[in-house]
Every structure is written in C-alpha cells, then in structure tokens.
C-alpha cells in the first residue's frame, strides 16, 4: 500500500521537476550528476552530429553506447514526449524491481534462518531477521529509491545512469530468482553501457548456485552464466554493429571508459590525478586505477561465497565509487539498498560520522564548484577536497556495512557478547561459511 | 670621267643595309643576351637577420631595419620578408624616442614605424631558428609569417649583421653559427631547390670568412670586411647616445636610395659601394659560384620585386562547368530528379571521415534489417523485464 503511494509521489515529483526549466538548467550544469560518459547534452550533440552525417565517436562529444543513441534519436525524431516518460518509467521499474527483490530476498533469508535455528547461539534473537523486516524494508527501499535526491537528480538530468540502475535492479531481482539467462541478460546490458559490471559475472554464478531450484555444482553454474553472458553480449554487439557498421564505433566507447581522456571534474578520483600526472606515467597509472576498480571482485567473491547478494551489493558499491566517470546516480542505487541489512545496523561502528560526512560533502560540492568556477575565489583543490570527502564517506559506509554484516554472521553463532579477557569463556575460532 | 655608279650604289646599299642590320643586330643581341643573362626568377624573398641584442648594439638593429625599409620600398612585400631582430630597441627604457629607431643622427627616417613586421623577435632569434627558416624544417604549426616558402624560381637576399669573428657569427650573446654550418644550410636549400639565386650580404667584423666556405651554385656574396679587419660604425647620435649605423650599411643605403624599382643598376655598381677610404675596412666579394656575369645582374633581381609582365590581347571564354547545379533551374524543373535531391549540409565538404557514418542520415537511410533487428531486440528486452518482474 505504502509502496504504491511512494511510487506515485516519486512519479509526481519527477513530472513536476521536468516542467521546471530552471531546475533542469541548474542540474545539467552540475558535474556531480552529469559526466562526459552519461550526460544528456552530449547525447543530443551526438545525435545532431549523426543527423548531419558526421562521425560522432571521435569528437569531444558523445562517448556512450551506440544503441542508446539510436534509441533516443529514434524517439526524439518520432515521439519526443516519450523520452521523459521513458526515464520516469525506467525509475519506476527499478523501484518495483528493488521492492520485489527485497521482498524475495528477505523472505528467503528468513526461511534459511528458520532452517538453521539449531546452529544459532541462544539469546541472539534480538538481532535476527524478523517478519517485520520482510514487510517494512521493501517499502522503505522502494520509497527511498523513488524519493531520494540523488536518483531524482539523475532522472531529471536524463543521464544514462538511470538505465544502468534499471539493469542492475533487474539483475538483483533475477539473481534471487536464480535464473541464469535473465541474470546474464542484465549483466550484458549494463556491461554494454559501462564496462565495469562485467565483474558481476562472478556473482552470477554464485547467485545461481544458491538460489536455483535444481541444485548443481558451482562450476556448472559459472560455465552456464559465462555462456549466457557471451551469447547476450554477442547479440547486443552485433545489433550495435548493425546500427553503426564501423569497428571504431564499437571500441571507442570502451576506449573512452578505459583510457578516460576527458578530465572534466566529477565526483570520482580520476580527473584530478590525471590532470597533473606526467605523460610518461599516464598509461601506468591508468592501468593502476582501472585495476583498482576490478581487483576487489576476486577476493570478495571468495569471502562472500555463500552471501552472493551481499557480494553484488559490494561490487555495485565499489564500482560506483571507483569507476572512471562516477556520478551520484551510481551511489543512489546501493545507498537505497542499505536497509536490506538493517538487522546488522547495531554493529555499525560509526554510522553518524559517515552519514554526516556524506551529507556535508554533498552540500559542499556545489558550493566549492561555485567558488571555483563562478566566484574565482577557490581552485580545483577545493572542489577535489569536497569530492574526496564524498568518496571517502561512501567508502567508509561500504566498509562499515561489510564489517557489520560479517560481524553479525559471527555474532549469531557466537553470541552477542564477545568473550571477555580474564574469564573462563573461551574463544573458538571457526571458519565461517 | 665616267664614274661607275654600280659599285657606289652597291656600296651605299651595303652601308645602309648593314646600318639597318647593325641596328637590328643590337636589338637581336639584346634579345639574345636577355635570354642568356637576364634572370629567370619569378619571386623575391629577403631574410634580414640582426644577431645582436642590448642597447649598445643599436646600430645592428638600425642596419637590419634600414635594409628592411629599402627592400620594402623596392617592392618585396612583408609576406616575403623574414625579419629576425631582438627587437629590444624601440621600446627600450633607454630609448629617448620611444617606438622609433633611427639610422641617422638627423633622425630623418624612422625605420621602425608602425608598419614594421618582425617575424622572429627576442629569444626566437637563434642559430637553430635561422637554419630552420633557411632549410624549411619548421614544426607543422609554424605560421606562414615565420616560414621561408620559396621555390626554385625564388631569388633570395640574405642580409646578416651583428658581431662576428673569424669563421663564426655570434647570435644573441649565447651561441654562434659557423661558416661551415651556413654553407651547409645553403647547400640544403640548393638540394631542395629552395632558391634560384641567392645574394648574401654580411656586415660584421671579419665578414669575408663567413662566405669562404660556400659551395652551392648561384650564390653571390658581399662582405663588409676582410679577415683580420673590423667593420666599423659610422657615427654617433649624441641625442640617443649610441652608434647609430655601421659604415658599410650606411653607404649601401646611400647607394640604394638612388635605386628605384625599375632602374637598371647592376651588381658591378653595388660592388663599388664603400671602398676602403670610406669604409676603413675592405669589402670582399664572391662571384665564382654565380652563373651570370655581374655586369648583367640587376640590383632589382635581389633588392626589389620586379616582374616582367607580358601584356597580350589574346582572350578566351571560359566554358560553364556542366556539373554545377543551377539553383534557378532547380525550382523550375520539377521532374528533374537530380535537382530535387536534398543535400545534407556536410556532404558539400569533403571530410576525412565523411564516409564512415551510416545512421539515419538524409540520404543514407538505415538498412531495414537494422530496424527489424532493433525492434526484435526491444521486444525481447521488454519480455525479459516482464518475466523478471512477474515470476
């Protein structure tokens, strides 16, 4: 009931904000929301170049995927009013998908918790997942996604992060349903848009292994997911190639993501560093930064083998923070998923600090931008400091959540209090799985 | 006495015809001579280099600027003059006449003025840049005003002034160029056919040593002093406080003042400029590499930009290009298919990647397969999304 209210409030907010040109103008100039990879202005420019028979990929304009450009240009040509409806619908479907995902996930967690009741320590019932969680949390997540300022801003600015979030939300939903074809489809779609979700393949196999009706070995799950992903990716790339039959258009999109030549300021860590690095070291540090995005997937898949949904959450979070052109829209998705683990919140070490940091840095970023660009009384360092605070806040939230989650899993088996030194209680180290 | 008229008549006839033929012969000789020793250049360039900086080398800047003014007056345009100066005289804090550079103490001519175009100024006047200008090896982004864009029909005047020594010329107190480098630069120019004939004038101490090593054809060189001699300055301007012009260049300018664009003064007369009693140093010359006799080489072959214009009364009509579409015709002929073709904006201009685009252009409609494939994919996507949401 409440979720439908939340949906309508969200739709209403978006439709109202779409009608306010001053808001649209302000948001389109915000580097935190619009990146060179995802911005709407660049898409329109690419479309204009395309209509004038010029190759758009090598210019300093549109660097996104071909299919998105084809879709939007088709819509703009034939039914321009559908574009706004497309973005609002994408947000609505993401919210519905997240709601259904949260519901199914929490139900399954509750069920597995009931099944393993004997393994749990006595007296931990205060921190276990309760049926209220199953009924309340999905509504909260849906409302959060529809009404939080980050996703509102992303939708209003018509950036392609909206579609990325849609595919990731649908991926999460298909993950708890355990269907490999659908999971691979959504991973392929989001990999096509931005390269980094390819690391979700590691999680695909694990989700399939855990949530499938017919149990099979992990190896078969991985092979199947890889095969499905290859199939979908080949299909999408063929379609893209049909639309724009030059190989350069196919690769220039990924080349832009990987080599990040455009150093327009954004909330990421790439731009400031690469404005000052010597050309001699450019390739080296580019490799280092890209490895930094992708490397956490392997150790985390090993550790979180039996918690694949949390693994997906962590991968989405890390990608959203460290990718080459992040925006607040990337963060909005996984920040909305935090209530899923509200049962672990008592083990968060510094939630107020990180929350305050996030709030402060979000407010400071436009202020520093204004001081740098408009008032000329600051410089790039001020803005970078604000975005660095924002990134650090997100990183701290991620690590704190991971710590709390793992701590919770230990506590429900070991008891609420850790063993006190000097007493007769013994600490038993056991490998958790 | 019977005078035999016939031989007299015959003699008269011979005299008259020989007189006529003599006259015709001179004209013929002139025509023939013109083909053999008239210059066959088509354009004139000048490279004027002053290699000194600092206030006390005022005279070198005045030298270069005076030759610049003469050369401009005689017809070489600024676009074909490369002027390399340190350019620190006109706006020097010590210049009592700001913005003006004079070459005489009567301050009659301001050789700087508001229309001077210095191509290489300040620290750009280096030996490397000088050789790059001569040989044409400039970076791709060098502007046209800094390039010596000569061809094999260009006559070039190279005038250099500054402080020199035996076998070298000092550039801006920091480096030097040797006569071997200069000779090699000219040889590079010859091998790439960057000049037709070259006149090299140098007004420094021990100037003859700079052209001793030339070995490329069609170069004539004039130097203001021999090896072991110093070229001296002419006079001081007490109002400004420095020596204002050098002797050789002062007399060269006196000579050039008598030259007008159409005059027929030859190089022989130029070589007589500034003998020892006037210049105190002995000017030196090199003509052994030059193919034409100096008595037939005009001053205006190098100092001016004279063109032999041949006026004819022959005319021809240009035929209209059949491929050009007449816009008036387009509106009239409605059934004409090619006239009704809508041109896309950029197809009028040939661009490097104009062939690489296919999506949705006015002329190139996308292949129908693309539309079918895209719609199938969209339906597939929608179906998958519904399946995910519902199941």
HADDOCK unambig.tbl for C-alpha pairs under 7 A between the chains (distance, minus, plus):
assign (segid A and resid 50 and name CA) (segid B and resid 359 and name CA) 6.55 0.50 0.50
assign (segid A and resid 51 and name CA) (segid B and resid 360 and name CA) 6.42 0.50 0.50
assign (segid A and resid 51 and name CA) (segid B and resid 361 and name CA) 5.23 0.50 0.50
assign (segid A and resid 52 and name CA) (segid B and resid 344 and name CA) 6.58 0.50 0.50
assign (segid A and resid 52 and name CA) (segid B and resid 345 and name CA) 6.44 0.50 0.50
assign (segid A and resid 52 and name CA) (segid B and resid 346 and name CA) 6.33 0.50 0.50
assign (segid A and resid 52 and name CA) (segid B and resid 361 and name CA) 6.69 0.50 0.50
assign (segid A and resid 53 and name CA) (segid B and resid 346 and name CA) 6.82 0.50 0.50
assign (segid A and resid 53 and name CA) (segid B and resid 354 and name CA) 6.87 0.50 0.50
assign (segid A and resid 53 and name CA) (segid B and resid 357 and name CA) 5.91 0.50 0.50
assign (segid A and resid 53 and name CA) (segid B and resid 361 and name CA) 5.70 0.50 0.50
assign (segid A and resid 54 and name CA) (segid B and resid 354 and name CA) 5.87 0.50 0.50
assign (segid A and resid 54 and name CA) (segid B and resid 357 and name CA) 5.98 0.50 0.50
assign (segid A and resid 55 and name CA) (segid B and resid 353 and name CA) 6.54 0.50 0.50
assign (segid A and resid 55 and name CA) (segid B and resid 354 and name CA) 6.98 0.50 0.50
assign (segid A and resid 55 and name CA) (segid B and resid 356 and name CA) 6.36 0.50 0.50
assign (segid A and resid 55 and name CA) (segid B and resid 357 and name CA) 5.26 0.50 0.50
assign (segid A and resid 97 and name CA) (segid B and resid 389 and name CA) 6.36 0.50 0.50
assign (segid A and resid 173 and name CA) (segid B and resid 388 and name CA) 6.89 0.50 0.50
assign (segid A and resid 174 and name CA) (segid B and resid 388 and name CA) 5.90 0.50 0.50
assign (segid A and resid 182 and name CA) (segid B and resid 384 and name CA) 6.86 0.50 0.50
assign (segid A and resid 239 and name CA) (segid B and resid 373 and name CA) 6.89 0.50 0.50
assign (segid A and resid 239 and name CA) (segid B and resid 374 and name CA) 6.96 0.50 0.50
assign (segid A and resid 242 and name CA) (segid B and resid 370 and name CA) 5.97 0.50 0.50
assign (segid A and resid 243 and name CA) (segid B and resid 359 and name CA) 6.37 0.50 0.50
assign (segid A and resid 243 and name CA) (segid B and resid 370 and name CA) 6.08 0.50 0.50
assign (segid A and resid 244 and name CA) (segid B and resid 358 and name CA) 6.09 0.50 0.50
assign (segid A and resid 244 and name CA) (segid B and resid 359 and name CA) 6.16 0.50 0.50
assign (segid A and resid 246 and name CA) (segid B and resid 356 and name CA) 6.92 0.50 0.50
